[in-house]
């Protein structure tokens, strides 16, 4: 009976060790995925800013059909600048 208990303890310890290693592997993979996600988010923000700049440039250089859109975009930029100035003033 003592031998069976000893075997069960050894088996449980081996399983525990295996599970700890698996946990560490999963934590490492999780950290890699988190880093990859952060890099992709940064790249997305950069591309989004480039898109906005391109859209503004196209709107400003657009034809008479885009005058309302151009005015709206300029108004939006002015509001954004005003917000920045007010934040700097505080």
N, C-alpha and C positions, 0 to 999 in steps of 0.2 A: 504494500500500500504506500509506503514512503517513497519507493522507487517511482510509482505512478505519479505521485504528487511532484516529485523532483522533475520528472519528464515534462509535466504540464507547465511548471514554472519556467523551465528552460525554453519550452516552446513559446510560452507567452512573452518571455524576454526577447526572443528572436523576432517574434512578430512585432513587438514594440519597437525594436531597433529598425526593422524594415519600414514601419509606418513613419518613424521619425525621419528617416532618409527620404521617404517619399514626400513628406511634408516640406522638408527643406528644398527638394527639387521643385515642388510646386510654388513655394515662396520665391525662389529664384526666377522661375518662369513668369510669375505674376509681376515681379519687379521689372523684368525685361519688357513685358507688355505695357506696363504703366509708362515706362520711359518712351516706348515707341508711340504710345497714344499722345504723350506730351509733345513729342517732336511733330507728330502729324497735326496736332492742334495749333502749334506755332506756325507750321507751314500753311495751314488753312487761313490763319489770321493774316499772314503776309500776303497770300494770294487774294484774300478778300480786300485788303487795303489797296493792292494793285488794281483790282477790278474797279473799286470805287474811284480811284484816280483816273483810270482809263475812261470810265463812264462820264466823269466830270469833264475830262478833256474833249471827249466826243460831243458832249452836250454844249460846251462853250463854243466849239468850232462848228457847230451844226448849222443847218440852214434856217430860214425863217419859220419853217414848220415847227422847229424845236424852241422857239423863243420862250414860250410859257414854261417849258421844262427847264430851260436854261435859267430863267428867273427864279424858278422854284429851287433849283440846285444852289444858286448863289445865295438866296435867302437862307437856305439850310446851312450853308457854310458860315454865313454871318452869325446865325444863332449859335453855332458851335463855337465860333471865335468869341462871342460875347460870354458864353458859358465858361470858357477857359479863362478869360480876363476876370470874370467875377470870382472864380475859384482862386486865382492868383492874388486878388485883392484881399481875400479873407485871411 
